[in-house]
Amino acid sequence: MTRSLTNYSGLWSIILAGNESSPLDPFITRWQGSHTPKQFCTFVGTRSLLQHTWDLADQFSHPECKITVVTQSFLQHTCRQLGGRVPGLIAMEPFQKGSLPSALLGLAAVHAQDPKSTIVLYPSRSFFYPERQFLRTIQQAVWAANLLNGRVVLLGVHSDHSVGRHGWLRTTRQLGWASGLPVHAIEISQTSTFPAITTMKNPSIPPASILFNSGIVLAKTEILWNQCQELFPEIIQNLETLGSLTGRPEKQNQKALAFQEIPPGCFWKDFLSKMPNHLAMAEIKGVTWSDWEDPGHIADTLSLLGRQPTFPVQWRTHHHDRQPSSHLRKEEEVKT
């Protein structure tokens, strides 16, 4: 990894590493011999998807200023993956109820530590390449989140494969620029999936105004916390309890009781979509992104990069007709 790109103070990272289901689960169980969430798997090189995410996050926030939210049953697995990294805070969920409780648990922990901070929230289950360009966009988006008062910035991206679990983003008017990065308002569609566009059936190249939602969110902590107070006033006290107890293993029973009161749900659909006037979108350009939910697509992508997957290629279950993204270049270094 390169040296830290910024020494920005007051910046925190939240990494969602809960045990959510994935279409890859049957394949991974066959490959690993036991149930292992996708984020703990090393598909190429020597780092798992979670380890990649940790290393990316540490380029922006101080390594101590990160919260990793993990399901209790995989806490030891998470700790073993640290491999000498500074752990920051590990926030443990007693059980998995979706990305909403995970994100709110991380938010509560940051708010208890530094309520005036800025948050970058990362899923830990996606592939980005090339890494250097991705890091540059994150830096620009951090500036955007701080320049556009009251806005929560989501990162969108074109993809040659799948919509992923976070759906689509439809951009509207331009709100401004952040070091050359245009930032747009977002139109919320009235569909069952935020902000899914259900009329489009597997387009290989979406229109310019339609982007995949990468799941990465940048925002002032106070904006998200105030929205949480508005949407879920009945659980604010529980969240404050969780935030103050994060990192204190002797309080597990108290934390479990508080966590039970947080409603299950999706952070993007059940939280962010409720604040449309506060949302903005920036595009990750020149980067190939995928949720990597199919072994055939993983193998095809790595083949174009000249790399060998760590799983037996003959086990891949599907082969996709779409061509790998033109953003990939064999001659570029793949950081692993």
Sequence and secondary structure as in RCSB ss.txt:
>XXXX:A:sequence
MTRSLTNYSGLWSIILAGNESSPLDPFITRWQGSHTPKQFCTFVGTRSLLQHTWDLADQFSHPECKITVVTQSFL
QHTCRQLGGRVPGLIAMEPFQKGSLPSALLGLAAVHAQDPKSTIVLYPSRSFFYPERQFLRTIQQAVWAANLLNG
RVVLLGVHSDHSVGRHGWLRTTRQLGWASGLPVHAIEISQTSTFPAITTMKNPSIPPASILFNSGIVLAKTEILW
NQCQELFPEIIQNLETLGSLTGRPEKQNQKALAFQEIPPGCFWKDFLSKMPNHLAMAEIKGVTWSDWEDPGHIAD
TLSLLGRQPTFPVQWRTHHHDRQPSSHLRKEEEVKT
>XXXX:A:secstr
    S   TTEEEEEEE     TTHHHHHHHHSS   GGG  SSTT  HHHHHHHHHTTTS TTSEEEEEEGGGH
HHHHHHTTT    EEEEESS   HHHHHHHHHHHHHHH TT EEEEEESS EEESHHHHHHHHHHHHHHHHHSTT
 EEEEEE  SS   TT EEEEEEEEEEETTEEEEEEE  SSSSTT  TT  S SS  TTEEEEEEEEEEEHHHHH
HHHHHH GGGHHHHHHHHHHTT GGGHHHHHHHHHTS    HHHHTGGG GGGEEEEE  S EEE    HHHHHH
HHHHTT   SS GGG      S   TT  TTS    
